[in-house]
Amino acid sequence: MSHTREPRAGSHAASSRTSEGGYTFIEALLHLAILSVFFILFAGFFRYSAGLFHHVGDPTSVEWELFRYEVTEYMKNVDRVEILERGSKLHIFSGETVTEIGYYPESSLIRKRVNSKGHEPMLTGVRSVLFTVSDNVLSIRAAFDDGTERGTMHHLLPAEE
């Protein structure tokens, strides 16, 4: 006959015997739901970032947006605008400054000159461009060497007197 001793009250053996709950089905469902939410968010992030990379990763899109931003800056405080050479060249008069934005087909680019000085490229890979002005709105249509066409419109903001 073997005799076993009962564990003392408060010892580790006594407490583990009374609190054995284990891993429940409810806990498993909760973990599965949390994992599912993370998976959905993870997949959504990659789907969003792939579309963003496609748009931002295109070098002509980035260059076009920079060109648009720079043209917008020149449309502030304008005294007058002249379109030259059948729409391929633009002169912007602002005080004593004359900014020329023109298309140069031999180089496939649009470049900027200020007061007939400098040759700063603004947009490269351009096959053709058309500048038009109507009702204080400058419209620019550009066709690129890769076949894409882009356009933009800018309001002419007159110089304050």
VOPAGU-2260 file (C-alpha; in pm, 1 decimal, decimal comma):
REM VOPAGU-2260
SITE   aa  ch    i         X         Y         Z
SITE  MET   A    0       0,0       0,0       0,0
SITE  SER   A    1     142,9     328,0    -104,9
SITE  HIS   A    2      80,1     639,3      78,7
SITE  THR   A    3      78,8     981,8     -96,3
SITE  ARG   A    4      95,4    1300,3      81,8
SITE  GLU   A    5    -144,7    1584,8       8,6
SITE  PRO   A    6      26,7    1909,8    -100,6
SITE  ARG   A    7      20,0    2195,8     140,8
SITE  ALA   A    8    -231,7    2471,3      85,7
SITE  GLY   A    9     -68,5    2754,3    -109,8
SITE  SER   A   10     202,9    2541,4    -272,6
SITE  HIS   A   11     253,7    2531,9    -649,3
SITE  ALA   A   12     113,3    2184,9    -689,3
SITE  ALA   A   13    -206,7    2276,1    -512,4
SITE  SER   A   14    -264,9    2591,0    -715,9
SITE  SER   A   15    -201,8    2430,0   -1054,7
SITE  ARG   A   16    -450,9    2158,9    -987,1
SITE  THR   A   17    -732,5    2403,3    -926,1
SITE  SER   A   18    -667,6    2651,8   -1213,6
SITE  GLU   A   19    -628,0    2430,3   -1518,9
SITE  GLY   A   20    -830,3    2612,6   -1785,2
SITE  GLY   A   21    -617,4    2546,5   -2096,4
SITE  TYR   A   22    -650,5    2697,2   -2442,9
SITE  THR   A   23   -1018,5    2751,3   -2513,9
SITE  PHE   A   24   -1209,4    2753,7   -2839,6
SITE  ILE   A   25   -1305,5    3120,1   -2781,8
SITE  GLU   A   26    -936,7    3217,1   -2758,0
SITE  ALA   A   27    -864,4    3033,9   -3081,9
SITE  LEU   A   28   -1145,3    3219,3   -3261,1
SITE  LEU   A   29   -1021,7    3551,9   -3123,5
SITE  HIS   A   30    -665,3    3484,1   -3245,3
SITE  LEU   A   31    -796,6    3378,2   -3585,1
SITE  ALA   A   32   -1000,2    3699,8   -3617,1
SITE  ILE   A   33    -698,1    3915,7   -3525,2
SITE  LEU   A   34    -479,1    3729,0   -3774,2
SITE  SER   A   35    -743,6    3775,6   -4045,5
SITE  VAL   A   36    -759,4    4151,4   -3985,9
SITE  PHE   A   37    -380,1    4179,7   -4008,8
SITE  PHE   A   38    -377,9    3975,9   -4329,3
SITE  ILE   A   39    -642,8    4198,6   -4488,8
SITE  LEU   A   40    -453,3    4515,2   -4389,1
SITE  PHE   A   41    -123,9    4367,3   -4512,8
SITE  ALA   A   42    -271,3    4271,2   -4851,4
SITE  GLY   A   43    -442,5    4610,7   -4884,8
SITE  PHE   A   44    -115,5    4792,6   -4815,6
SITE  PHE   A   45      63,9    4606,1   -5094,0
SITE  ARG   A   46    -220,6    4663,4   -5335,9
SITE  TYR   A   47    -218,5    5038,1   -5260,7
SITE  SER   A   48     160,2    5070,7   -5272,5
SITE  ALA   A   49     179,7    4885,6   -5605,8
SITE  GLY   A   50     -60,4    5135,2   -5764,4
SITE  LEU   A   51     126,1    5426,8   -5608,7
SITE  PHE   A   52     460,3    5294,0   -5732,9
SITE  HIS   A   53     319,3    5254,4   -6082,8
SITE  HIS   A   54     208,7    5620,2   -6090,1
SITE  VAL   A   55     501,6    5776,2   -5905,6
SITE  GLY   A   56     757,1    5531,6   -6047,4
SITE  ASP   A   57     691,8    5658,6   -6401,4
SITE  PRO   A   58     968,7    5915,7   -6463,9
SITE  THR   A   59     762,8    6112,9   -6716,9
SITE  SER   A   60     480,3    6157,2   -6462,3
SITE  VAL   A   61     718,4    6296,8   -6203,6
SITE  GLU   A   62     885,2    6526,4   -6456,0
SITE  TRP   A   63     546,3    6646,7   -6585,3
SITE  GLU   A   64     424,8    6729,3   -6234,2
SITE  LEU   A   65     743,3    6926,1   -6164,3
SITE  PHE   A   66     697,1    7113,4   -6492,8
SITE  ARG   A   67     335,9    7197,3   -6401,2
SITE  TYR   A   68     442,0    7321,3   -6059,3
SITE  GLU   A   69     712,7    7544,6   -6205,8
SITE  VAL   A   70     474,9    7690,0   -6467,4
SITE  THR   A   71     222,7    7761,6   -6190,8
SITE  GLU   A   72     482,8    7970,4   -6010,0
SITE  TYR   A   73     539,5    8179,4   -6325,5
SITE  MET   A   74     166,7    8245,3   -6363,2
SITE  LYS   A   75     160,8    8457,7   -6047,1
SITE  ASN   A   76     189,8    8837,1   -6087,4
SITE  VAL   A   77     169,0    8831,5   -6467,7
SITE  ASP   A   78     150,3    9158,3   -6662,0
SITE  ARG   A   79      86,5    8987,4   -6995,5
SITE  VAL   A   80     151,4    8668,9   -7190,1
SITE  GLU   A   81     245,8    8628,6   -7556,7
SITE  ILE   A   82     224,9    8311,7   -7762,1
SITE  LEU   A   83     488,2    8290,6   -8038,5
SITE  GLU   A   84     588,6    8056,5   -8319,8
SITE  ARG   A   85     242,3    7903,8   -8372,1
SITE  GLY   A   86     201,6    7803,8   -8008,0
SITE  SER   A   87     541,6    7648,1   -7942,5
SITE  LYS   A   88     683,1    7938,9   -7742,8
SITE  LEU   A   89     547,8    8139,4   -7451,8
SITE  HIS   A   90     666,0    8475,9   -7319,2
SITE  ILE   A   91     555,1    8571,8   -6968,9
SITE  PHE   A   92     597,5    8938,2   -6876,4
SITE  SER   A   93     615,6    9021,7   -6507,7
SITE  GLY   A   94     755,2    9363,7   -6425,3
SITE  GLU   A   95    1103,3    9390,7   -6576,2
SITE  THR   A   96    1132,6    9013,1   -6617,3
SITE  VAL   A   97    1050,9    8828,0   -6938,5
SITE  THR   A   98    1040,5    8451,3   -6895,8
SITE  GLU   A   99    1045,3    8247,5   -7215,9
SITE  ILE   A  100     923,6    7888,5   -7209,8
SITE  GLY   A  101     975,8    7729,7   -7547,3
SITE  TYR   A  102     982,6    7399,2   -7729,2
SITE  TYR   A  103    1305,7    7302,2   -7905,1
SITE  PRO   A  104    1239,1    7008,1   -8138,5
SITE  GLU   A  105    1606,0    6944,7   -8217,9
SITE  SER   A  106    1661,2    6862,2   -7849,7
SITE  SER   A  107    1312,3    6718,4   -7777,0
SITE  LEU   A  108    1271,6    6944,5   -7479,6
SITE  ILE   A  109    1099,7    7246,4   -7333,0
SITE  ARG   A  110    1339,7    7495,4   -7182,9
SITE  LYS   A  111    1321,9    7819,3   -6992,8
SITE  ARG   A  112    1511,6    8144,0   -7047,7
SITE  VAL   A  113    1484,8    8452,0   -6828,7
SITE  ASN   A  114    1551,4    8790,0   -6992,5
SITE  SER   A  115    1706,3    8607,6   -7292,3
SITE  LYS   A  116    1967,8    8443,2   -7068,8
SITE  GLY   A  117    2020,3    8082,7   -6973,5
SITE  HIS   A  118    1892,7    7753,0   -7111,8
SITE  GLU   A  119    1729,8    7560,8   -6829,4
SITE  PRO   A  120    1558,6    7237,2   -6939,6
SITE  MET   A  121    1211,5    7211,1   -6789,0
SITE  LEU   A  122    1073,2    6901,1   -6962,9
SITE  THR   A  123    1252,5    6638,8   -7171,1
SITE  GLY   A  124    1139,0    6374,3   -7418,7
SITE  VAL   A  125     881,7    6607,0   -7576,9
SITE  ARG   A  126     767,5    6543,9   -7933,9
SITE  SER   A  127     538,1    6847,9   -7961,5
SITE  VAL   A  128     378,4    7118,5   -7748,1
SITE  LEU   A  129     100,4    7371,1   -7794,0
SITE  PHE   A  130      53,5    7678,0   -7573,0
SITE  THR   A  131    -280,4    7863,5   -7596,2
SITE  VAL   A  132    -436,6    8144,9   -7394,3
SITE  SER   A  133    -810,1    8208,2   -7371,2
SITE  ASP   A  134   -1001,9    8407,5   -7107,5
SITE  ASN   A  135    -695,9    8443,9   -6880,6
SITE  VAL   A  136    -635,5    8069,6   -6884,8
SITE  LEU   A  137    -311,6    7923,7   -7020,9
SITE  SER   A  138    -352,9    7577,5   -7170,6
SITE  ILE   A  139     -55,5    7350,5   -7238,8
SITE  ARG   A  140     -80,5    7027,9   -7441,4
SITE  ALA   A  141     233,3    6816,2   -7475,4
SITE  ALA   A  142     297,9    6493,9   -7665,0
SITE  PHE   A  143     593,4    6284,8   -7553,1
SITE  ASP   A  144     834,0    6061,3   -7742,3
SITE  ASP   A  145     679,3    5751,1   -7581,4
SITE  GLY   A  146     337,4    5841,0   -7727,8
SITE  THR   A  147     169,5    5971,0   -7413,3
SITE  GLU   A  148      -6,5    6305,6   -7418,4
SITE  ARG   A  149     -62,6    6530,0   -7122,9
SITE  GLY   A  150    -232,6    6862,8   -7071,9
SITE  THR   A  151    -273,5    7126,1   -6806,1
SITE  MET   A  152    -448,4    7458,6   -6754,8
SITE  HIS   A  153    -329,0    7754,3   -6546,9
SITE  HIS   A  154    -511,1    8072,6   -6450,7
SITE  LEU   A  155    -315,4    8389,4   -6517,5
SITE  LEU   A  156    -300,3    8592,8   -6198,9
SITE  PRO   A  157    -250,4    8959,5   -6286,1
SITE  ALA   A  158      20,0    9160,2   -6113,2
SITE  GLU   A  159     -99,4    9379,3   -5828,4
SITE  GLU   A  160     -58,7    9748,3   -5897,1
